[in-house]
Structures are given as structure tokens and as C-alpha cells.
Amino acid sequence: MFYSASKAPPAVFHAIHNLLVTLTLLPVEVLQESKWNDPLQCFLAVYALREEKAFLEPQQVTKLLAKCKYILRSIVFWQSVMNMENFGDDFQK
């Protein structure tokens, strides 16, 4: 069954959010070990690779990078909303 955003059960939102956090918000130590430990960087590299064994031009990747930027911002924002109770429901703390 397909859910609209307004009718999706909270468990679905939490599951998707947890998956995205696991894939994108990695500890710095993990990223310093190898650049291939970052799933997002690997996805971008594979996406930009062409059959001619060359990468896309920067202007051809800009749209995807902008989308990734806003998705990452949304993930971080939602994570902060989920953790608000730890700070007395106050974003300013």
C-alpha cells in the first residue's frame, strides 16, 4: 500500500529517518579511515561515472548536489526535532 506523506504512520517516518541517518551521518573516524566508507560519496562517484570512463562535468552534477544538500539538512533538522525532549523542548539550548 502506498502512503501519502500526511497519512504515513509515524513508524514509517522513523524507519526511513533511521536508515538515512545510518547512511549519511557517519562518525568522522569512520570517514578518515577510507573515502569509500561514505555511502553518499560512493553514490555520487558512481552516479557521475560515464561509460566512457570519465566523470560528468560539474554543471551536470550541480542539481544532484543541491538535492543532496537539502535532504541532508532535512535529516539533521528532523534528528534535532526527535531529540528536543533531551533539551527541555527548547531549540535554543
Secondary structure as GFF3:
##gff-version 3
##sequence-region A 1 93
A	DSSP	alpha_helix	10	24	.	.	.	ID=ss1
A	DSSP	alpha_helix	28	33	.	.	.	ID=ss2
A	DSSP	three_ten_helix	35	37	.	.	.	ID=ss3
A	DSSP	alpha_helix	39	48	.	.	.	ID=ss4
A	DSSP	alpha_helix	58	82	.	.	.	ID=ss5
A	DSSP	three_ten_helix	84	87	.	.	.	ID=ss6
###
